[in-house]
Amino acid sequence: MNMRSLRFRLVAWYASLLAAIFVALGVLTFAGLRHFLETNLRDTQMRRARQIADTLLLNVSHPGDAFIAPEVEAFYAPEANDRFIRITRSDGSMLYASGKPTDDSFDSSAIPRAPLTRNGEGSRRERLPGDKVLLIASLDYKTSIGARYVVEVGAPMARIEAMLDQVLLFLALGLPIVVIVAAGGGYLLVKRALAPVDQIARKAEQISQHNLSGRLPVTRTGDELERLSLSLNHMISRLEDAVHNSKRFLADASHELRTPLTVLRGELENVAQNGRLEEDTRETLGSMLEEVERLAKIVEGLFALSRLDAGEAQAEWVPFDLAELAATTADQMSLLAEDKGISVSCEAKQGITVEGDRARLKQVVVNLLDNAIKYTPNGGAIHLGVTRKNGHAVLDVTDNGIGIPAEALPHVFERFFRVDKARSRDEGGAGLGLSIVKSICTAHGAAVEVESTPGRGSHFRIKLPLAESGAPTKENQHEN
């Protein structure tokens, strides 16, 4: 799971908040239960102390205090009930003290006496050996004849501690289960709430400049996601209009420029044929003709890109042998390479059939070879290969030329991008050749890759689906 995703963070915050609430609630419950049980035990011992004082000590002078001990044993049986009872006179002498309880949970003789107070009630905890605790309520009582006694009644807290231990164990075991269940429920809720976001993201990944007619799904929930989807769809509509207007302008402008450039080139050629012109004038005309020719190539490139953007490459798809096309094109381009002493070799086995526009795919091979010839020094070598791999026809063009810097590789297929603008201008390039290659490959569902090392050459690779392994048909391309 992506720990930086919105889904993970929401679930984490939700689970953490619930865990904190449950921990706080558990602590408060435990503390409240402890306070309640201790208070209840203290009140019970205090009531028993008052009961002893009111029933046995109130008229102790009449029968004498010798009868107190058997009365306490008869009515309260502290040893049998695991309780502690002690009655002390005002002079500190002992009137009655219970013995050891039957469970031997404490030794009553080891319990220190309570300090004698005046008309007061109190309670204390006595920690005994074995980490045992005795809760004792003490009552300072004055009889009708003025005699004073301290009545102490106590009980062990073992049962309370055992109950609290069980509650603590229950909380310790139940809290993780509750948090896990709550986190799982929160995950399902968040997943369901963010499902439209996943749908929007998947659809947005599929939208490009070639299918701007697509729209994001809109979930009619009336919430922020619906408003976001509608806003993004409106933005895509505006982008679609802008891209269509840009493509239309590019197509119209490049088409309209072809005629005046043709006329201008013809007029300049006619003037250059005049034998009465001076040498300087002829050189100027020659330079002008070169610039017109270069401008005409740029216009032709723009016109080709506009037609590719309009889907012209999908118009006439036929199956053909890519290896045969590459070999024929390599033979034709080798004539251009001979002027620089560059050798062009081709290794292509026949029978690698693809489906597409033969003329456009030949233009891909021509542009890649032309690019390699331009940037390979005299005496260099260019290799063209066509192979079959994993259901694809793979076209490789490798040279040992000047190479492309690493920082320029991500931009080589951009329109009008040139690594070295001055040298490209001398060679007549305008930065459209590789852009046309990219557009043709995109129209054919092909992937184009480039690897290059400055000073050692470049390697262009195109992967095109084989016709017999599910090559895209014209209908499929129109759907995309």
N, C-alpha and C positions, 0 to 999 in steps of 0.2 A: 504494500500500500504506500502511496505517495504521502509522506508525512507533511508535505507542504501544501497539499490539496485542501480546498475549502471543506470538502466532506470530512476529511480526517480531523481538521481543526475544530469543526462544529461538534463532531462526536466527542473529541477529547475534552473540549470545554464543557459539554453537556455531562459527560461522565464524571469529570472532576468536580463540577458543581454539585451533582447528586451525591457523590462520595463525601464531599465536605458537609453537606446537609445531613446525610445519614450518620456521619461520625459525630457531628454536634448533637443530633437528636439522641444517639446512643449514649453519649457522655451525660447529657442532661437526664435521660431516663435512668441510667445507672445511679447517678448522684441522687436523684429524687427518690428512687427506690431505697437506697441505703439510708437516706435521711428519714424516710417514712418508717422503715423497719426499726431503726434505732430509737426513734421517738416513741413508737408504739411499745417497744420493750421497756423503755425508761418509764413511760406512764404506767405501764402494768406493774412494775416493781414499786413505784411510788404509791399507787393505790393499795397495794398489799401492805406496804409499810404503814399507811394511815389506818388500814383495817386492823392491823395488829395493835396499833396504839389505841384506837378507839374502843376495841373490844376487850383487850387484855390489860392495858396499862391505865385505862381511865380510872378504875376503882381498885388499883393494885394494893392500896393501903389496907382495904378491908380484909381480904383473905391473906395478904402478904405476897411478896414477890416469889415465894418458893413454888407457887403453882404455875408460874409463867412457862417454865421449861416444858412440863408435860402437856400443857395446853398447845403450845406451838407445835410440838411433835404430833399431837393428835389431830389438829386442824390443818396443818400446812405440810407436814412430813417433808422437810427440805432435802434430806438425804435421798429419799425415794424419788423425789421430783427433780433432782439435780439442781437444787437451788441453794443459795447461801442466805442465812438469816443470822443476825447478831444484834443483841440488845445490850447496851452499855449504860451503866449508871453515870450520874453526873461527876462522881468522884473518880471515874475511870475504871472502876471494878466491873467485871463481866457478870451480867445477869443471865445471858444465854448466848451460846454460840453453836451453830450447827456443825456437824462433823463432815467427813468426806462424803461426797455423793457416791451413789452406787456405780457410776461409770468412771470414777476416779479422774474426772476431768480437771479437778483443781483440789488444792489443799487449803481448807478454810483457815487453818491455824497460821498459814503463811501470809494471809491477807492483812495488811496494816490497817489500824483503826482509823476511822474518819475523825477529823478534828471536830471538837465540840463547838457548835455554833449556837447562836441564840435565835430561837423562833425562826428557824430557817429550813429550807428544803434544798437539797442538792443532789448531784449525781456525778459520778466519776468512772473512769475506766481504769481497771487494774490489769496490767499485763503480767501474766503468770509464766512460769517456765514452760517450755514447749511451744512458745509463740501463741499462747492462748490468752484470750481477753475476757474479762468479767466486767459486766456493766452493773454498777451498784448505785442504788438510790438510797440516800440517807435522809432521815427526818429527825429534827430536834423537837422532842415532845415534852410538854409540861403538864403534869397531872393536876387534878383538882386541889390537891393538898400542897402543891408547889414542888413536888419532886420532878427531877428532870432526867430524861432518858434519850439516848440516841439509838434509833432503830435503823438498822442497815439491812436491806434486802437486795440480793443480786442474783443474776442468772448469766450463764455463759453465752457468748455471741457466736458459738460454733454453728448453730443452725442458720443464723443470719448470714454468716460468712459463706456457708455452703450454698445457700440460695443465691447469694450474689455471685459466687463463682459460676454457678450454672447459667445465670443471666449473662455474665461476661462471656462465657463460652458460646452461648447462643448468638450474642452480638458479633463475636469474632468470626464465627462460621457463617452467620447469615449475611453480614455486611458485604463480603466479596460477592456472594451469590446475587444479592439484590443489585449491586453495582453492575455486575456482568449482564444480568437480565435487562437492567435499565439502559446500559450502553448498547446492547444488541437491539433493543427497541428503538433507541435513538438513532442507531445506524440505519435501520429500516426506514424510519421516518425521514431522515435526511436524504437517504438514497431516493426515496419516492419524491421528495420535494425537489431534488436536483436532477431528476430524470429528464425534464425538459431542457436543462442546460446541456446535458450530454447529447441530446438530439440536435440542439442548435449547433453545438461544436462540430458534430459529425457532418451535418449538412454544410456548414460554413467551410469545412475542409474541402468539400467537393466543388465549391463555387470558384471559378477562375474567370479570366477575361474572355475565355471561349464559351462559357455558359452562364453569363450574367443574368440570363432569364430565370435561373433558379432562385427560389426564395426559401427563407428559413421557416421551419414549422412554427405555428402559433397555437399555443395551448390556451383555450378560452377559459381561463381561471379568474380573470379580472385582477390579477396581482401584478407585481413589478416585472415578472418574467414575460407576461403577455405584452406589457408596454415596451419592454426592451426588444422583443421580437418584432413588433410592429415598427419601432423606430429603426432597427437595423434593416428591415425590408425596405423601408422608405429610402434609407441611405443607399442600398444596393440598386434601387430603381434609378436614383439620381446618378450613381456611378455608371449604370448601364447606358443611360442617355448620353453621358459625357463621353464614354468610350466609343459608342456608336458614332457620335458626332465627330470625334477625333479620327476614327477610321474612315468615315465618309470624306472628311476634309483631306486626309492623306491620299485616298484613292483619287479624288477629284483633282487635287493639286498636281499629283504626279502624272495623271493622265493629260491634264491641260498643258503641262510643261514639255511633254514629249514633242508636240508639233513645233512650237517655236524653236526648240533646241535643234530639231532636224533641219528646219529652215535656216537657222543661224549657221549650222555646220556646213550646209550646202553653199551658202553665200560666201563663207570664208574660204572654202575650197575653190570656188570659182575665182575669187580675188587672188588667191595664192598662185593660180595658174597663169596669171598675167606675167609675161616675160619682161615687161618694162619696169617691174618693181625693183627697188634697190635691195641689197642684201640685208640691211638692218630691218627693212619693212617685212621681208620674207621671214626672218627669224621671229619678229613680233607676231606675225600671222600664225606661224607654226606653234608658238607658245599659246596663242589664243585657241587654236584648234585643239591642243592638248587639254586645256582647261574645259572647253566645251565637251570634249569626249569624256572627261572625268565627270563633269556634271551630268552628262547623259547616263553614265553608268549609275550614278547615285539615284537619279530619277527612276531608272529601270529597277534598281534594287528596292526603292520605296514602293514602286508599283507592284513588284512581286510580293512584298510583305503585305500590302493591303489586300491583294487577292488571296493570299494564304489566310489572313485573318478572317476573310469573308467565307472561307471554306472551299476555295477553288481547288485545293489539293485533293479533296474528297470526291471530286466530280467524276473522274474516270479511273476507277480502281480495277486493275486486272492482275491476275497472277503471272509472275515472270521469274526468271532465274537471276537472282541477285549476283551470283558469282560470275555469270556471263556478262552482265551489265558492268560490273567492276573491272573485269579483264579488258573489255572493249574500251572503256573510258580511260583506263591506265595506258593503253596503247596510244590513244589520241593525245593524252596529256604529256606523254614522254617526248613528243616533238618539241613542246615548250621547254621541257627540262633540259634537252640537249644543248640549248643555247648557253646554259650555265654549267654544262658538264656534269649535270646531276643524273644519277642512274635511278630509274623507277622500276622496281620489281613488283610482281603481282603473284600471289599464291592463293588461288581460289579454285576449289573443287566444284565441278558442275553439279547441278541438281539441288541447289539450296533455293527453294521457291518461297517467295513472299508475295503478298498482295498489296497493291498500292498504285500510286501514280508513277509510272515508269519514268516519265520526263522529269518529275520533281526529284525523285530519288537519284536520278543521274546527276541532277544539279547539286545534290549533296556531295556526291563523290567528286565532282568537278571543283566545287568550292574548297573542299578539304585538301585536294591535291594542289590546287592553285595556291592556297595559303601555305602549304608545306614548301612548294617551289620558291615562293617569294622570300621565305625566311630561312632557307637552307643555303649556306655559302657554296661557292663554286667547288665542284668535285665531291659534293655530299651525296647522300643516298636517301631514297624514300622507299618504304615498303608498304604495300597494300595487301591486306589479307582478308578473306571471307571464310568463316568457319560456322559450324553448327554446334550450339551448346545450350543444353537445358531448354529445348523447345524454342530457341531463338536463333536468328541469323545474326552473326556478330561481324561487323565491318570494322577493321582496324587500319588506321593510317598512322605510320610511324616515320619520323625523320630524325636526322642528327644535326638539326639546325641550331639557331641561337637560343631557342627555348623561350619560355614565358616566366616572368617572375611570379613567385608564390602569391604576392599580394594582388596580382592582376588576374589570377585564375578564376575567381568567382565572378568576374565581370566580362570575360571574353565573349560571351554570347549576348551581351547587351548591345542594343543598336547604337551605332556611331562610336563605340568604344574602341580605342586604339592604344596599344601598349606604348608605342613610340610614334607620336603623331607626325613628327618631321619625316621619319623614314617611311611611314605609311603613305604619306603624301607623295613622296618621290616615287613610290611603287605604284601609285594610282589607287590605293585602297581608301575606302571611306568608312570602314568599320561596320559594313552591312553583311559581308559574306557569311560569317559565323552566325549572325542573327537569322539569316535566311535558313541556314542549316538547322538551327534550333526550332524554327517555326515549322519546317517541313517534317522534322522528326516528331514534334508534338502532334501534328495533324495525323501522323501514321501510328500513333501510340508507341513510338520508339523512345528509348532513353539514349542520351548522348553524354559522354563523359570525356574528361580531358585530364591528362597527367603530363607534367613538364618539369624539366630541370634546366635552369639557365646554363647555357653553354654546352648542353648535351642533347638537346632536342625535345620534341613533344610527341605525345601519343594520344590520338583521338579514337574513341571507340563508340560505335553505335550498335544498340541491341534492338533488333526488329523482330516481332513475332513471326514465326514461320506460318505459311499458309495452311499446311496440313496439321498444325497444332493449335488451331483456334485463332488465326489472325483476325483482327477486327474487320468487320465488313463495313460497307458504306453506310448501311442503316445504323449500325452500332455507333459509328463515329458521329452521325447526326444526332443520336440521342445524347451523346456525351457533350 
